[in-house]
Each structure stands twice: as structure tokens, then as C-alpha cells.
Amino acid sequence: MSDEGVTKVPNTAIAVIGDGCAGLSFAAKAASLPEHTIHLFSPQSNSSKHDHVWGYWKMDWMKFVAPLAFKTWYKWSIITANTEVEMQACHHPYQAVKRHNWLAHCRNNAKQNGVKFSNDMLSIDDFPNEQVFDSRPPKWRANMMVQHFIGWEVRAEAGSFNDDCAILMDFRCDQSRGVHFIYCLPFSDREALVESTLISPNIEQDEFYEGAISTWLSDCAGVKFFEVLRCEKGAIPLGLMQRHDPDLQGVGSNCGAIRPSSGYAFSFIQKQIATALNQVKNGNKLSFSSPHKKIDLFMDRVFLSVLRNQPHYAPTLFTRMATRLTGDEFAQFLSGEANIILRLKVIMAMPPWPFIRALLRLETVA
């Protein structure tokens, strides 16, 4: 058959800076962009020996992650000194994937679909700015609220953990330095990831988090003897940030993917990429935007003000929300899928005075 009279769409070459979660997650979708050639540039290859566990709720845009999820929980709990609320989901369970496995999966998919990899950043100058997407971390503002943590993957004797239920927050730990909780993902009745997480502007010495993990294992979980198999450590800025390079378009955390109220990023990065690919499919130019609705960002801003200035309310806020919502509603709200009715349920669950003070404080700052 002759090609005469057939209009060929020119191939668009685009560049992505960075081979972390956002860069590789996008590159892995190269088959969804048949009229584009993707070049992935990495100033420093993302080959860290340290692994991380990324947790997320199962949503429509996360279905392709499911084969790599190594554990799923339909139940999770939030615990304080006086209360334990257990939630159960039917449609949106909590799942976990390992960073190394996900990045290796994405890299393999990208290579199979013709993505070109390079460490030579000088070649980036060959691309117009509007065709360069920067996934490097954004610039933190001074005195930002930060979610910082140290986690131990531990092995204990059989029967030490209930692997049917994840512990999202256990506030039975030192609350003197900000919002502090233990996060425990039990992989089996012997092995679990136990993290000491603090939300505050100040990052503490490692001994603070490690001591909290040891104390929780001994005093709350009843685990006296254990082996540390692996450690992980991180700090996630909470709030709006400037792009790494203001002249380049962003993707991932460099384009507002981090949820300010929770620090969740993995799921929102996938949501952001899925939205961009749908726009291209509908005939629009490739671009990325924040995956968060403006109303959610405003609610998060008020919520963060409460946590910063009135951190002692944190256990009450989270247990109230867990008590008033179903497991699926809780997952939808934290995954940015709330409708107006669900948002009102969350607002009505909160004690009014901390949020009135936070609103007045925002008005004063503004």
C-alpha cells in the first residue's frame, strides 16, 4: 500500500531529568506515548543500596502496581493511650511495594519500549525547555513542616505480630517534640517494618527514633528479642514548594505530587502520570500538574497549621476521623478521591476550636 496522501505525525523528543520514582514511573509508560521519544537523563544514577517500603491504598490508577505489591491489608488501626480504632476496607485495601522492585520493574519496561538512558547532562541543552520535565526534588522553604522517620525491618519469634492488620499510627510514644507516632506494617507473624515518625520543623538525632522503636516493640508490642534486618530513613517536606529549576516543567514531587497533610507521594505520582497520559490521548500536549484539588490543599494547609501550633490535638484528630469514616472512605479521603459529602464528614468529625484558631492564624499571616 502506498504512503501517498497519509499525513505522518512528527515524533516528539522529550527529556526527563532524574531516574527516581517519578522519572522511571513515567518512562515505564513509554508505550502509551507512541508519537514521542523519551530520553531519561540522570545527573547521578539512582542506584542507592538502601531500600524503602512505599505504602498506598489500592485505587483505579494503581491497578498496574498490584502485581508488585508484596503485602495487602484490608484492616488497619489507629491507637492512642486510651483508644484503639480498627478500620476495615472492602474495595481500597492498604498495600506495600518495595522501592527497589518498583524501580527495577519500571526501568525494564522503559528499556523494552525504547527509552534512551544517559548520564550526560550536557545533552539536555539540545531540548527546548517546554520539552524537558524535571523530576529532581523541589526546593524546601525554611522552617517547613517535615515528616521525618527512621524504620527498622525486624524479625522476631513466631506469633509476635498480627499480619492481618497494619498499624498506621500508634501515638503511645514520646509526644514532646511534635506529632510523633509509630507506623507498623507486619509482613508476617515474625517480620514487620516498624517506623518512628515525627511531624515537626526539626529533625532529631537518630537515637530519638531508634529509642522510640525499641521502646514500642518492648512495651507495646511485647517483643523483647528481635533482629534488625534492614534500616530505612527519610524526610518528606509537607507543603507547597518551588520547583528545582523554575525554568523547567516539573513532574512528581517537583510538580506538587506530595500530599501536604500526609506525605504520601507514591500513589499521587502515579495519578499525576495517568492524568497526563490521558490528556495526550485526548489530543493535548504532554504536561503535568498537581494531582491535588484546590479544596484539598486548602484543608491540608489548615490541618498542618493545627499540627504545627497545637500538636497535642493530633491523636484526637486522627482517631475522630477513623471513628466517623469507613475504611474505604478513609482511603478515598487520603487518596484525594473525596466528594463534598465525604469532606463534610471529615470536617464534622473534627473539634471546632483548634481549626478556628488555625483559620484565624492563616488570616493573620495572609
N, C-alpha and C positions, 0 to 999 in steps of 0.2 A: 504494500500500500504506500502511495506517495505521501510525503510530509508536506506537499504544497498546500497552502491555504490554512495550515494548522499554526496557530499562534502559540509559541513556546514562552512560558513564563520564565524570566531570568532567575537563576539561582542566587539567593541572597546569602552572603557570607556574614556570619555574626561571630562575635568573640565573647567568651565568658572568662572572667578573671577569678581564679580560685577553684580548688578541687575538694572543697569541703562538702557538707551535706547539701547545700543549695546548688552549688555548681554541678556536682555529679548527679543529683536528683534530676536536674533539668537536662543534662547531657544524656541521661539514660532514656529520655523521651524523644531522642532524635528521629525515630521512625515516625513520630506524629508531625514532623516538620519536613515533608519530602521536598519542599522548594527552598530549603535552607541548608547551608553547610555550617556545621558548628565547630569552632576552634576553641579548645579549652586551654587557657594559659594558667600556669601556677608559678608564682614567684618562688614558692618553697613547697615542694611536694608534700601533700598531706598524708604522710606515712607514719604518724605517731604510733608508738608501740602501745600507748595506753588506750584501752577500750572504754566505751561508755554504754550504758543501757538507756535507751530512749523509750519513754512510756507515752502512750496516746490512747484515745478512745476510738474504737472502730467506727468509721464513718464511710459514706459512699466513696469519697475521693481517696480512701485509704485501702480499698479492696486489693489493689495490686501489691500492697505491703504484706498482706496476710500470710502468704507462703513463707515469709522470712520471720514472722513472729514466733518466738520460741516459747511463749507462755501467754495464756489468756485467763483473765479473772472476771467472772460475772458478779463477784461480790467485792466490796472494798469498805473500809471503815475509817472513821474519824474519831479520835479518842482524846479526852481531856482527863483531868484529875478526877472529875465527878461523873463523866458521861462517856458512853461509847455508842456511836450511831453506825449501824451496818446498813449499807445500801446494796441493792441488787438490780442489775440491768437485764433486760431481755434482748434488746437489739444493739446496744452500744457497750460491749464489754471493754475493759481496760486490757491493753496488750503491750508487749515489750519486744523490742528488736535491738540487736547489738550493733553498735556503730560500725565496727569492722566488717561485719557481714553485709550490712546495707551498702556501705561504700564500695565494697568489692563487687557486689551484685550490680550496682549502677555503673561502675567502671567497665565491667564486662559487657553490659548491654550497650554502653556508649561506643565501645570499640567495634562491636559487631555491626553497629549501624553507622559506621564511617566517621565518628567524631575524631578530630585531629587533636592530639595532645602535644603540648610544648611547654618547656620551662623558659624559653627565650622571650622575655617580656618586651624586647626591643621591637619584635614583630607586631606588637599591639598597635603601633603607630600607623600601620597600614589600613586600619579600620576607621571609618568615620565614627565620631563619638556616639551618634544615635544607634550604632550597631554594636556597641560594647556594653556588656552587662557585668557589673562589679559585685561579686559575692563576698568580698572581704568584710570583716566585722566593721560596723559603723563606729563613729566616734562617741565615746561616753561624755556626758556632761558632768561637771564637778558636783559632788555630793548627791549623785543619783542613788535611788534605792536599788539595791542589788540582791539577787537571790544567790547566795554562795553556799557551797556544800562540800563535804568530803563523804565518800561512801566506801564501805567495805563489803566485798562479796565474801561471805563466811560459810564455813561448813561446820556443823555441829553433829551431835548424835541423832539418830533417827527419832522422829517424833517431836523435834524441837520447834518446828514451825507448822502452821496450818496453811498449806499451799492453795487452799480454795479461796482465800480472802487476802487481798492486798491491803496494807495499811498505808493510806495516803498521807495521813497526818496523825501523829501522836504527840500531844503537847506536854506529856509528862517528862519534861526536861527543863533545864535552866532557861528562864524567860527574862533574865536581867539585861540582855544585850540586844533585844529586838524581838521580832516574831521568830520563834525557834520551835522546830518540830522534827520528829523522826519519821522518815519515809522508809517503809519496809516492803520489798517485793519478794515474797517467798517463792522460789523456783521449784522447791520440793519440800518434803518434811525435814530435810537435812541442810539444804542450802538456801541462802537468801542474800539479797542486796539490802544493806542497812545504811541509810544516809542520815547524817545530821545536817539539817538545812536551816539557814538563818536568813531572814529578810531584814536588811538594815543597810545604812550607807557605809558601814565599817566592816571590813573583812578581818576576822580574828586569826590568831595563830592556830596552826594545825592541831595543837594539843587540845584546844577547846572542843573541836568537832570530834576528835578521836576519843576524848574522855566521855563525851555525851553518848557516843555509840556503845562504848564498853559498859557504861552505867545502865543504859537502856536494855542491853542484852541481858545483863545480870539481874537487874531489879524488876524490869517489866516483862521481858520475855522468858525469864527463868533459865537463861542459857549461861552456865558458868564456864564451860570449856568450849572453845571454838578455834578454828584455824582460819586465818585470813588468806583467801585465795588470790585476791586482786583488790587494788585500790583505784578509786576514781575521784577526781577533784574538778570543781568548776565554779564559775561566777557568771551569772546571767544578769545583765542590766535590765531594769524594769522602767519603761517609759519611752518617750519619743526621742530619737537621736538623729544627728546629722549623718549624711552618707559619708562613707570612707573618702570618696573623691566627689565633690559637689558637681563636677563637670560630667560625670558618668552616671548612667542609669544604674539602679541597684536591683538586686534580687536577693531573696532570703532575708536574713536579719538586717542586711543593708538596705532593705526596702520595707521595713516595718513588720516583718513576719513574727517577731516575738510578741506574745500576748503580755501586755504590761502587768496584768493582775496575777498571772500565774507563772510566767517564764516559759510556758510551753512554746516550742518553736517547730519541732519536727513535723507535726501534723499540719501546722499552718503554712510551712514551706511547701508541702505537697499540695495544699489547697490553692496557694498562690500560683503555682506552676500549672495546675489543672485549669484554673481560670484563664491564664494567659494563652494556653493552647487552644481552649475553646474559642477565644476571641480570634485567633489566627484562622481557625477552621471556618469561622463566620465571615472571613474576608478582611479582617482588621490587621494592622501592623503589629508585630510582636512587641509587647511591653508588659511590664509587671507593675502591680500596685499593691497597696496594703490589703491583706486578706481580712482586716477587721472593719466592722461597721463603725461609723462615727459615734453612734449612741453607745456602743460597747466601749470605745476608747474613752468617752466622757465618764461612763460609770467606773471604768478602771482607774481613771485619774482621781476620782473622789475616793474610791476604795483605797488606793495607795496612800492618799493623804491621811486616812484613818490609821492605816498600819504604821505610817511614819510617826505620827504625833500621838496616837493612842494605841500602842501595840498590845496593851493588856486586854483589849477587846477581841483580839484575833481568835482565841479558842471559841468564844461565844459566837462570833460571826460565822465561822465555818460549820459549827455544829448546828446552828439555827438553819442555815441553808440546807445542810444534809437532812435535817429533820423534816423540812417542808417540801422537799423535792423527791421525786422518784429517782432511781438510779439512772434511768435513761434521760430524764430531764436535767439532772446534774451534769451528765456527759455532754448533752447538747449545749447547755449554757457555757461550759468551759471550752467547748469546741467552736464557739461563735455561731451556733445554729439556733439561738433563742428567738422566738417571736415575741410580740408585745405582751402576750399573756404570761409567758414564762418570765420575762424580765420583771413584770409587776409582781409575780410570786416571789422572786428573789428580793425585790425592794421591800415588800411587805414582811418578809421574814427577818429583816434587819432591825435592830434597835434604832429608833429615830435620832436620838441626841448626838451620837458620835458622827453621824453623817450630816446633820445640820451644822455642827461645828466645822466639819471638813468643807462644806459648801461655803460657809462664811469665810473660811480661811482662803479658799480659792478666789473668792470675790475680792478679798483684801489684796492678795498677791497680784491679781489682774489689774 
